[in-house]
């Protein structure tokens, strides 16, 4: 909104208000302040007080005390992100519009899941099949929209898969759309599975989103894209502003979500975060980068898949409990130690991921 006003009054306002980098900083600060101000109000709301977290019965015994903690915090940081983005980004940009839609969709599905858990007083929300079906349909919608956008911009790499570090790319043809849909759906659920300890998913998401703040800026800038040998995507730079707003909102949320958590993001938040990550990776053709920078999310997801598969086949378990963070809890690690160590691993991977741009 302010971006459009700036263009109308560009002769009266400083040129910096038109810069993506400057607006990204303002977007992050705005979202941070909004979350910091409204989260305490959200926590104290009578309706939210009654919507306490339902703890799974087969989880670690130490988690029983978390029951009743306000949840659905994803509503706060999702709303703050969209508000800040509407204020500082170019809302006519097609990529920004898709990210807004992705946030609303993820938060919406997550809200239905959370509400059902609270209403039914159970740790099970909407069925896995229903959720996966909805996410798949949404992924198809995103890919259809991107196909039209890329063709309109004469984008030559629509079905190409680019490999980090190298300059290699492979044209997957029609299979690419299946792969890209898997990335979007998988990303949403990976964050959801990782959200099991106070601040764990929030902290890990911050490092992933920060990497994509930088990646979208590079992709949208012709000079950087050419120098780094990555696809130049016209208009992708505006995603930097949106993702910066998301970063700021999550940073503010972490203030209240860190151990011991005063509020949980719930599926409302985790599905919104994961969906935005997946859509962003597909939009800038960095699907494999997401798998690398989000390696902790990937490993957490694989631990669940392996655990369930092994148990169905042999009635034996690989881990003491899945996802993996619960395994370490049962090994004797205190919850804060598990969280911080996973954060450290995520940060190291994020630094390595940024290095790959120059190596390429």
Buried (B, 14 or more C-beta within 10 A) or exposed (E): EBBEEBEEEEEEBEEEBBEBEBBBBBBBBBBBBBBBEBBEEBBEEEEBEEBBBBBEEEBBEEBEEBEEBBBBBBBBBBBBBBBBBBBBBBBEBBBBBBBBBBBBBBBBBBBBBBBBBBEEEEEEBBEEEEBEEBBBEBBBBBBEBBBEBBEEEEBEBBBBBBEBBEEEBEEBEEEBBEEBBBBBBBBBBBBBBBBBBBBBBBBBBBBBBBBBBBBBBBBBBEEBBEEBEBBBBBBBBBBBBBBBBBBBBBBBBBBBBBBEBBBBBBBBBBBBBBBBBBBBBBBBBBBBBBBBBBBBBBBBBBBBEBBEEBEEEEEEBBBBBBBBBBBBBEEEBEBBEBBBEBBEBBBEBBEBBBEBBEEB
